[in-house]
């Protein structure tokens, strides 16, 4: 049976494309840009119960929502919370965590929605489409360089992304590398990324685990190499973030996963660090 869902992973984002999805209440660390492939609306429900019918939407990081995209075809672009792309988008949601959009805002880019939905775009074309979708939202602001991260935070991010081995990365060690006190690093990291160090480490585990699914390895092995305590821990985390079990994403008959070389270097496999 041919794969009907597609997952493209790059260093600063991933693109999940599916004919239909229904999920309970989920929240993830990434900013998420949703767009209907067909132009038919989908439904987003906030944690407070407010329902939004829209053909596109922007969801801020760590915001809980339910999703019903039954048969409209959905593009879900998830952007790393510490990336320049996410910082550029952050001005769009301001105080509104769920921002409904009109898919017509993407203009001629919509011609490529059906192609990526059916796996007809190669990885490079899918990446260009994802970038162009963000630029369509940002308008002229896309031409302006985003606010750079403090170099000390960038250094800590590189450590967290590339950490391997079963050993932990204690906060005091991260602080020493950044030449800051633990309290100052904790505050600065959250101020610049919007996440705690612990929350970003969980994001790193998820990223590594998804990339390991390309090789159709046993889920227990993927969980341990991704930095989870066991397969059950990984399953609970994936359900709370995506509304999908790891077994679904790891099934090549259900999801075709593509990972580019830069992503493999940024998020290397191995036993992830913990906090």
N, C-alpha and C positions, 0 to 999 in steps of 0.2 A: 504493500500500500504506500503510495507516494506521500511524502511529508506535506502537510497542509499548513503548518505554522513555521515561521522563520525567525531566527534570532541572530542578529549581527552584533558582535562585540568588538568595540574599539577601546582605546585607552581611556577616553574621557566620557564615554556614553555607550549605551546599548539600545538596539532597535528591535522590539518584539512586534511581529506582524501576524495577525490571526484573523480568520474568517469570523469568529465569534468568541465572546468570553463573558462569563458572569462570575462575579466574585463577591464574597462577603466583605466585611470591614477589613481593609488592609491599609498599611502605611509603610512607606519606604524612605530611605535617606535621600534618594535622588529627586531632583525636579523632574516632572513628567509632563510631556506634551502629547496630548491625545488628538487623533484626527480620524474621522470616518473616511474609509476608502471609497464608499459608494455615494456619500452625501446624505444618506439617511441618518437621522439622529440616534444617539445613544443616551443613556441615562446615568448620571452621576448623583450619588446621594451622600451628603455630608454626614459627619458623626452626629450632628444635631437632628438629622432627618430631613433636611431640605433637599428636594429633588431638583436637578437641573437637566433639562432636555437640550442637547446641543450637538453640533456636528464637529466641534473641536473644543478643547479645553486645555488650560495650563494648571497643573497642580503643584503647589509649593512642597518642598521637602518636609517629611515627617507629618504630613496631613492625612488623616484617616478619611477614607471614602469607600463607598460601595460602587460597583460598576456593572452595568448591564448593557453589553453591546452584542445583542443577539442577532447575528446575521448581517450586520451592516458592513463588516470588514473593518478592523481597527488597526491603526498604526500607533504604537506606544513607544515614544522616544524618551529614554531615561538618561538623565544627564548627571554626571558625577557631581556631588554637592560641593567639592573643593575646586572644581574646574573654573577656568575663566568664563566659559560658556554659561555656567550656572550663575555666576556673579553678574553677568550681563543681563540675564533674564530676571534677576531678583527684583528689579524696579517695576516689573509688570504686574506682580501680584500684590505689592505693597501690603495693605491690611487684609486683602481678600485672598484667602488660601486656595479657593477654587475659582478660577477665572474662566467663565464660559466664553467661547470664541465661535466665530462663523468660519467654517472651512473654506468659504469662498475667498477668505483673506489670503489663502495660499496661491490664488490665481492659477497660472498655467502649470504650477508644480503638481496640481491635482491630476494631471495627465499621467504622472508616474506612480500614483497611488495604487492603481490596479496592478501595475507591473511588479512593484515590490511585494504586494499582497500575494501574488502567485509565484514569487520566487524567480521572476524574469530579469531582475536587476542583479548584476554582479556586486561584489562587496564595495568596489570603488564607487559605482553608481548609486548604491544605497547610501553610502556615506555622504556623497554630494547632495542627495535629496534631503537627508537629515539636516545638513548644514544650511541648505537653502530654506528649509522650513523655519528654522530659528531666525535666519536673517529676514525672512518675510514678516515675522512678528516684531523684530527690533527696528525695522526701517532704517533710518539714517543712523540710529544709535549703533547699528552693527558695524559702522565704519570707524567708530571710536574705540580705542584700546580700552579693555576692561581694567578695573582697579586691580593692580598687581597685589599678590599676597606678600606679606612680610617674609623676607628670605628665611627667617628662622622657622616659620610655619611651613614653608616649602620644603625645608630640609627635613623636618619631622614627618611630613607627608611621604617623602621619598622613602624614609625608613619604614613607615607603616605599610606602604604599598609593596615594598620588596622584601620585607622581613620573611625569613623562612626558618625552619627548624622548630623543634618542639618547645624550646625555651621561650619564656615570656620576654617582653620588652617593658621593663618597669618604667613608670612615669619618671622616676628620678634619673634614669639613664637618658630618656628622651630630653628631659630638661637640661641635663649636662651638655648634650650635643648642641642644644639651642642656646647655651650660655644664659639660661633663665632659671628662676626658681620654679619648682613644680606648680605652685599656685599661679605664678605669672604666666607660665606656658599654658596651663589649663584655661585661663581667662582669655589669652590672646588667640589660642586655637579656636575657641568657641566664637569669639568676636569675629574672626575672619572667615570661618567656614560655616558657621551656624550649627555646628555639631560638636558634641563632646568627643574627646579622643576615643573613649570607649565605644561610642556609637560609630565612629568612623572605622574602627577596627572590625566591628561587626559587618559593616559594608564591605570591607576588604575580604572577609571570609566568604561572603556571598559571591563576590566577583570571582574569586579563585575557584570556588566550587562549580560555578556555572561553566567556566572555561574547561574544567576537568571533565565535564560531561561529553565533550566532543569525542573522546576515545571509547565511549560506551563501557566504562569501567564499573565495577560493583559500587553501589551507593555507599556502603560502609567504608570502602577505600577512599572514595571521593570525599566523604565527610571528614575523615581523619586528615587527609592531605590538605583539605580546605581549612582546617583549624577548628572544626567542631568536635564536641566531646564524643559524639556518636551519630549514627544515621537518624535516630529519633530527634536529636537536638536540631540537626540540619532540617528535618522535615517540618518541625514546628516553626522554625525561622522562615522557611520559604512560604509556608501557608500564611504567616502573619504579614509578610512583605508583598507577596504576589498573588495569594489566593490559589496557588498551584502547588502540587507536590513535586519534589525533586524527581520522582520516578517519571513524571510526565515529561519534564524538560530533558531528561536523559534518554528518552525513548526516540531513537532516530526515525521511527515510523510516524511519530507525532510532530516532532520539532527538528528542523534542520538548523544546527548551530554552526556559525562561522566566526572564527576568531582571527583577527589580523596580527601580524608579527609584532607590531608596537604594543598591542594589548598584552601579548604573552611576555614581553620584556617588562612592562610596567607592573603587571600583576602576576609574578612568577608563581608556578606551582610549588608544592612542598608544604610543609607543616606551617601554617600561618601563626603569626604572633598573637598573643592574647594580652589582656590587660588585667 
